[in-house]
Amino acid sequence: MCKQTNYSKYQKRVIKFLNDLLGADTPFTYERANNNHLKVLIDGVTKPLFTGSTPSDCKSINNFMAEVKRELKASKKEESKLSQPEKTGVVSAVTLSNDKLIQNCVKSLRTRITVLKEQEKESVLNNKCINGLNLKRIEIVKHSVSLALQARKQGTYLKPKELRTIEGMVHNHLNFMLPSMAYYAELLNSTSKDKLAKVQPNKQQASVHNESNKNNVISLEDKTQHAPKKLAKKPKQPVSNKNMNTKNSNSATELMAMSANNRVSLLRNLTKAQALMLIDDINQAMAANREEDIEAVIALIRDKDLPLDAIISRMEAA
């Protein structure tokens, strides 16, 4: 809700007319529309009422007043108001004083309505709950009524029952000016759906990555568990030894074909015992390869009938 200083002179007349006509019994709210027209919402009237900013017709204010009265009559608000018996004497003075107090409280709340809306929205989004809004509004109403009582120069003593009645009427006005609980519930649902829509793709990607890592870990564990058994057993036939070496080399090349980051992340999933077993297997494999290379070199020397002295001298020279 904007301050009245932001409205035109004609719109200020409309606001004053609404305050005088509706009084403290009927809540209403107003705001500036996108086309600078004044949008008025009255409790009990099913549709919003609009009026211009600076109309050229001098009878525009009268036409708007007539429209408001017609809508009030149609909603039976005006009939219920006229059917109440008028009280004279001290009672009428007390009623007028209380109505003026309510109007002053509502007027002060209208100037803060934009700030109150922002505070409520921030509180709902942070707490993800709307349970404490009504209590907060009751506190705001009590504080506003207490300030209005301190500001007024004269007035009769208010009994606790009368004070609760005034606070209840001001609370009705505040609830009509602020968004409803259903609005904040829909706001929470929409924000939660947006967060779920953003989180679900990330979860799917993470689950796929985790499943691939688990599969790789399982395959690596199987290979590491079976590797020492194959190396420990001495095959009877050399043909089976060659087949086993080709299978192990294929699994090792698949592991080394992975990127360094993926390989490290895969090995990090191993336990300490599995990691030590893998290191022992690697050392044993390197020792077996070394023995095979030495045997191959000896066989080559024998086949070529090369002198050992010449080979040793060449190695020392190199």
Disulfide bonds with the S-S distance in Angstrom:
none
